[in-house]
């Protein structure tokens, strides 16, 4: 996730804040990721970033 956000020119502090917010309540989350989830997650994060920049 950090790499994807970095490639989108999101500052390091913004990346840390977003990642902390996303992972804050997922201690019981599955360790297995569905194939293709990375692209979906990247699109969702980009949408969130665009919303925050408005």
N, C-alpha and C positions, 0 to 999 in steps of 0.2 A: 504494500500500500504506500509506504513512504516513497518508494522509487517512482510509482505512478504519479503521485502528487508532485514530487520534485520535477518530473518531466513536464508537468503542467505549470511550472514556474510559481508554485505555491511556496511561500517563505517557510523556512524551517520551523519558526514558532507557530505559524498557522497549522502546519502539518502535525506538529506535536499535539496541539490543542484538539484538532479534529480526530486524530487517532485515539487520544485519551478519552474523548467523548464517546467514540464508537465502541471502544473496547471496555469501557468502564463497567458495564453490567453484563458482560459475557463470560463470566468465570466458568459457567457450566456448559458453554457452547461446545459443539462437536469439534473435534480436531480434524475431521475429514471435510474437504471442500468439494462441492459439486463441480464437475468440469464445466467451464464456461462462466463460472461465477465471478472470476476476476474481471472479465469484460463488463459484466453487468454492474459489479461493484464500482469499477472505474467510472462508468457512465453516471451512476448515482452520485458518486463523490463529486464529479465535475459539475453536475447539476446543482449540488449543494453549494459548491464554491461560487458558481455563477450567481446564485441567489444571494449569498453573503456579500458579494462585491457590489450589488446594486445599491 
